[in-house]
Amino acid sequence: MRLIADALTSLSAARIAEGDPLPPDDRVAAGSVLALEDLYRTQGPGLRRYFARRAHGQDVDDLMQESFARLADAANVPDRTIEQPEAYLNRIATNLLRNRARSALQRSLAQHVPVEEESLAGPDMTAALEARDLLDRLQNALIRLKPKTRGIFLAHRVDGHSYNEIAKQTGLSVKGVEWHMTKAIAHLDRMLRSR
């Protein structure tokens, strides 16, 4: 906010002379400190909310200051009148956010490392051994099931058949298929827990 105060102080030296015509209320002319102060009071809270929704919280004050500083610089140009200061301020805010996003993208791209250049870690041998051990125990547990129960379990879990389809294929009722599935799951659970 110090920069805004400095800009307002420098603009106060160029106040409108007593005989000069006054610009309309919605214009910020060079040297119109009061209009800039009024614009800050009226548009500041909305601009703060705009930045708060789109930027990090710690950046909001910096963005506010930069927006009003750019507006003050533009209003300080001789023979220049800003017809719609609210729209001009909104355009400044939008451009500030775009510039920050563009520079963030450039920083991100500069830090990017292609996957071909990155050395990848080898396979986890412990995890591979544990997975192989689990598969061996699962296979041994399946072998111990009765052939009909094993067939129903594999048809449902591996082949993806529904209980109705299995019931039609085996000639059992759906309840019978459910009974075989319950038996198979309980057996596998017992076998995999006992190590």
C-alpha positions, 0 to 999 in steps of 0.5 A: 500500500506504500506504493499507492500512497506515494502515487497519490502524493505525487498526483496531489501536486498536479491538482486541478486548477481553480478555473479548469473544467471538472471531468465527469465523475466516472473518469480518472484524469491525470492529477485526479487524486480524489477520484483515485482515492474514491476508486480505491474505496469503492473498487478495493473490496471487490478487487480484493475478493476477486484476487482472493478467489484466484490467487494465494492469500499471501499474494492478494495484497501485492496484487492489489498494490500492483493493480492500483499502482498501474492505474495511477501510472496510467492516470499520470500520463499527460493528456490521457483520460481513462474513460471507465476506470473500473473496467480499466482496473478490472483489465489490469487485475485480469492481466496481472493474474494471466502474467503470473499464471504464464510465468508459473507455467514457464517456471514449471516447464523449466523444472520439467524432467522428461521421463526418458532422462530420469533413472527409474528405480528397479522392481521391489524384490521384497514385494515381488517375493511376497506377491509370489508367496501369496499366489502360491498360498492361494493356489494351494488353497484352491487345490484343496477345495472340492472340484464343484466349489472350486469351479463355481468360485473360479467361474464367478471371480475369474470368469466374471459370471453371475450367480444366475449364469452359474446356476444355469450352467451347473443345474444348481439353484442360486442359493446353492451357488451362494452356499458354494461361494460362501464355503470357498471364501471362508476356506480361502480366508482360513488358508491365507490367514494361517501362515 
